[in-house]
Amino acid sequence: MAFLDADEDGLYVHYMTPRKGRLPAESFDLSLPYMGGVRAMVELVAERTPQGRWRPLFACIPAEDNQSIPDSIRLALAEDLSALMWYILPARERGRTVRPVVTSWELGNMNVVACLDDRYGLPHLSFALQVARMEGPSDSPADSHDAARRICPWPDPETWEFCRNMLRTVPIGQRPVLLYWSPPEDWFRRQDVLRDIDEQIGKDTRRGHAHRDRLRAALMSFAYSRYIRRIRTMRMCFQLAGVEAKTVIVDVEATARRIRELGLDPRRQESWTATACVSGDMPAAVLTEHTAHTQTAPTGEPAAFIALYSHIPGIAPLDAASAVVATPGKPHVVLTAWLNPGVDIGEALDRATDLLLQECARRGVRTILTTREPQPVEICADCGSLMAVAPDHWVTPGELPVGQGPHSGAAPH
């Protein structure tokens, strides 16, 4: 079982004890996308056995290479790394059977592969087959395991254990399990969420308003990304267990009123879970709107820029599609269509695109630019809304992202 350690040089995740005899060891430098727009540098050290197999000894998150990442996020990454299994494969062994792949790196003639452990009960398949499935939709119907992995390729271990314990100890009736969801601008009105972020900021020893503002934005981006990941983990767990679950929208203001009426502590997560006021089932996509705080380049006529968002770009599926609408003489507006994690990604994305196009048409938009490169879910510290990306110049119309399949598990480059 892996364990964590730390010194002034960084955080360490120890997997195996070196064998006696000083086997040859090698380090692999990996760039790993993570939640909240973080891209971490990770060093994996492994030793090579006389039979040519590699044994992962430890992973290091070097402090010097990850100075911009808050300490609490680095610790969360280390805990996630401790639950992974590693393979180092020569290029000729792409057909080798491995555990469920989270992501991989092609380094020269070697493939470094990060995989889930066996707690999820998922089948071991060839590395080449898993990469092919992750890089594009399969022509054959997905089995139950593959469908569940498309919901959440990198589940949250703590949430998984919570759900498994719930399935063992709590009688599940005929009604579906409810998975509570709120858009970020509502979710960040919860006092328990704000308290956790304030406590993390209070532990930071660095001074200055600018640093605190950046730290708050980073922590909020990470918190909401983790919230999405936990919902997806729950959905995945219940689906694999054959238990019906559905995502519902929580009315945060109504829930806050109920908490006050019952005299509960709004700073405790349990208060919000026990009193959640559901406003309805979450459809395939939910449209929200807010005014952008910053202005992009002016445009001669109404224009929009559509981008796709994921809580871990390049590994996790899409979570939202957003359009920044620029109208001359008016503040820019951000339209965000959040995807229901329990709905097929193609169906949810098609619905999100329809919602954005309908709203753009209503605003007289004719010029639409897009990017297919998924963006990270990052949150504005001032209003709690998605920080949508937009171009510096509004020029050539682009291709709309209609019907794009899940973008999950692609190897980072």
N, C-alpha and C positions, 0 to 999 in steps of 0.2 A: 504494500500500500504506500502511495506517495506521501511525502511529508514536506512541509515548508520550512524554510530557513531564510535568514536575512543578515546582511552586513552592510557596511557603508557603500559597497560596490553594487548592491542590488538585491533583488528577491530571487530565491532559488527554490525549485521544485525538484526534490530528489525522488527518482523512480527505482533505481537499482544500486546495489553496492558493487563497486569495481571488483572484478575477480582478481585473485592473487596471480602474480606473474607479470603484472604490468602489460596488459594487452594494448595494442596500438589504439589510440583514441583520436577522434576528430570532432571539430565543432562545426556546426551548420548555422549560418546567420539567416534568420527568417523574419520577413515583414508580415505581420499578422493583423488583419482588420479586426476591430472589436467594437463594442457598443459605444454609442455616443459620439461617433465620428473619430474615435481613437484608432490610430495605426501604430501598433507597438513593435519594437524590435526585440526579438527573442533569440537567444543563443541556445541551441540544443547540442549537448555534448554526448557522444556515444562511443563505445569501444567495439572493436571488431574481433570476433572470435576466430580461432584457427579454421573453423568451417566456413568462414566468410559471412556469417550473420552479424548483424549489428545489435548491440544491447544499449538502449538509451539509459544514460546514467542520471543526467539532470538537465533541466531547462533553467536558464537564467534570464531575468528581466533586468538588464543593466540600468543602473540609475542614471549614468551619464547619457545614454542614448534615449532615455524616456523622461527627460526632465520636465517636459510640458504636460505629462500625464499626472493628475492628482494622485496622492498616495493611496487613497481609498479605492480608486479605480485600478491601480496597479495591483493592489492586494486582491481585488475581485478577479482580476485576470489570472493571478497566480493560482487562486483556488479553482478556477475553471481549468487551467492547464493540468492541475493535479488529478483531474478526473479523465484525462485523455490517455490514449494508448498510442504508441509511436511505432512506425515501421520505416526502415531505410532500405529502399529497394534499388538494385541496379536496373537500368532501363530495360534490360532483357527479361526482367521478372515482373512485367506489368500484369501478367496473367495470374500472379500469386493471389491466393485467397487472404483477405484481410478483414478486420472488423469494419463496422459502418464508418465510411470516410466523412470527416468534417470538412477538411480542405487538404491541399497538398502543394508542394513546391517542386519544380523541376530544376535541379542544380547540376548542371553538366550532364553526366551520364547517370545521375542518381535521382531518385524520387523520395523526398521526405514526406511522409504521410501521417497526418493527425487523425485519430479515429476515436469514436465513442467506445466506452468499455461495455461490458456485457450486462450491466444492470437493466438495460432497456429491452433485452430479449430479442434483439434484431438479428437477422441472419448475417453470416459471414459470406461475402461474395468476392469475386475477383476484383482487383484494383481497377483494371481496365474497364470492366463492365460498370462499376460504380461511377467512374469519371465520365463515361459516355452518357449515363443517365443524368448526371448533374449538369452536363454542358448543354443538354437540350432535351425536349420532351420525347419520350419513347413512342414508337408507333403501336406498341402493344399496350393493352390496358394495364394500369398500375395495380399491383397486388396490395393487400392491406398494409404491409410494412412499408412499401415504397410510397404509398399515398400518405401515410403518417409522417414519413421523413420529409415529404414535400411541405408539410405544415411547419415543421421545425427541425432543420438539419442539425442544429447544435442546441439541444434542450438544456434548460437550467437544472443541474443535479438536485439542488435543494428543493425546488418546486416539484420535481419528479418524485422524490421521496415522500413529500407531503401528500401528493395525490395517491401514491401507492398505499400509504398508510390509511388514507381516507377510504380507499376501496376495501381495505381489509377490516376496518373497524366501524364504518358508518353504513347502515343499511341503505342501499340505493333503490329507491322506489321506481314506479312506472314513469314518473315525470323526468324530463331531462335535467341534467346538472346545468346550472346557470353559470356562465363565465362573464363577470362584470367588466364592462369597457366604458371609458370616458375619453373624449378628445383631450389633448394636453392642456388647452386653455381652461377646461373645467377641472381636470385631474389635479392641477397645481393650485386649486382653491382648497384642497383638503389640508387641514392643519397637521395631520400626521405626516403627510408627504413633506410639507414645508419644514416641520420640526426636524426630520431626519437630515435634510439638506443644511439647515442652520447649524445643527450639531457638528456636521462634518466641517463646515466653514470655521466654526469656533475652535476646532482642533488645529487648524492651520496656523503656523507660527509666523508666516510671512505677512508683511504689512502693506498698506496702500490700497486706496479705493479701486484703482484699475485692476490690481491683482485679484481683489475680492470679487469684482464684477466678472472677470474671466473665469474664476473658480466656480462661481454660482452658475454661470451658463454651462460650464463643462459638467457639473454635477447634475443639473436639471436634464441635460441631454442624455446623460448616462442613465438617470433614474427612469425616464420615460421609455428609453430603449429596453431597459431591463423589464419594465412593466409589460411591454409588448411581448418580449421573449417568454415571460412567465405565462401569459395567456396562451401563447402558442404551445408551450410545454404542456399545460393542462389539457388543451385540446388534443394534442398528440397522445397523451397518456390515456385519456378516456376513450379515444377512438380505438387504440390498440386493445383496450380491455373490453370492447364491445358495448360501452356505455354511451348512451345518447347524451350529447351536450350541445348547448347553443349559446351564442354570444348575445348578450343583452346590453342595452344602453342604460347607464345609471344617471339619474338626475341628481347632480351633486348638491345643488341648492336645497332641494326637497329633503335629501338625506341629512344635510347639516341641520335643517330645522327639526327633523325627527330626533337627532342626537341631542339637541338642546332640550326638547320637550321631555325626553327620557332621563335627562340629567347625566348623560354619559360623557366620557372624556374624549373630545374631538381630536386629541393628540395621539390617540391609540388606534392602530389599524383595526383592531377587533371591533371597535365602535362602528366603523364604516362598513365593515363586512356584515355585521349582524343587523344593521338597519337600512341596508341599501334599498333605495326607492327606484324601481325599474320603470323607465318611461316607455319601453317597448323593445321588441326584438331588433337586433342590428341587421339591417339589410345587407346586400352584397357590398355596398359602398355607402359611406356617409359623407355628405358634403358640408364643410365648414368654411367660414369666410372671416378674414380680418384685414385690417389696413396695415400695409407695410410701414415700418418705422424709418427705413432708409429708402432713398430714391435710386433707381437705376438710370441709365442714360435716357434722355427724352426721346420721344418718338413722334413722327409726323401724323400718324393715325393710330387708332386703337390696335394694340398688338398684345400677344400673350406668349409666354414661354412655359412649356410643360416639361416637368422632370419627374422622375420616379425615385422613390425613397425606400430604404431598407434599414432595419435596426443594426444589421451587420452586412454592409454591402459586399457582394462577392461570395458570401456564405449563406446568409439567410434569405428567405423569399422577400418579395416586395410587400411593403406595408401601406404605401400611400402613393398617390399621384397628385401633383400640385401644379397649379397654373398661376404665374405672376402676370396680372393684367395691367398694362400701362395705357392709360388714357390721357391725352394731352390736357394739361390744366387741372388734373385731379390727382389725388394721392394714389399710389399704386395699391392694388388690391390683391391679396393672396387667397386663392380658392384651393382648398385641400380636400381631396376625396380619400378618406381612410378605408382600407380594404378589410372586410370581415375575414379573420383568420380561419374561420370554419367553412368558408365557401371556396370552391375551386378557383385557383389563382387566375385562370383565363377568364372565367365568368366574372369574377370580382373586378379584374382590371378593365374588361370591356364595359362594365357598368360605370366604373369610375371615369373612364374616358368619355362615355356618353354624357355624364353629368357635367364634366368640365367643358365639353364642346357646346352643350346646350346653354350653359351660363355665359360662355364667351360670345356665342352668337347673339344672345340677348343684349350684350353690352356693345354690339357692333364691331366685334373683333373679326378681322379678315386675315391678318398676318399672324401665323402661329409658328414658333420655333420650338424644337424639342431636342433633347439629348437622351440617348438610350443607356448611358452610363449611370447606374443607380447611385444616388447620393445618400449620405448618412442622415439619419434622423437627428437633427440638432434643434435645440429649443431656445427661443428668445428669453433671456432672463427677465426682461421687463414685462412681457405680457403672457408668457407661457405658451406661445403658439409656435408652430413649425417655422424654422428659419429656411425659407424657400430660396433656392438659387435662381439667378437671372443673369442674362448676358450683359456685357458692357455695351454692345451695339445691337440694335433691333434692325436686322437687314433681311436676310433671305429666309423665306418660309422653309420649315423642315418637315420631316416625315413624322407622322403621328404614331405613338406607341400602341397601336390598336392590336389587341390579341396576343401580346407578348407572353411567352410562357414563363414559368418560374425561373428566377435567376438565383440558383442556389448551388453552393459547393464549388464554384469555379476557383481554380487555383490562383492565388494572388501572384502578380508579377512585379 
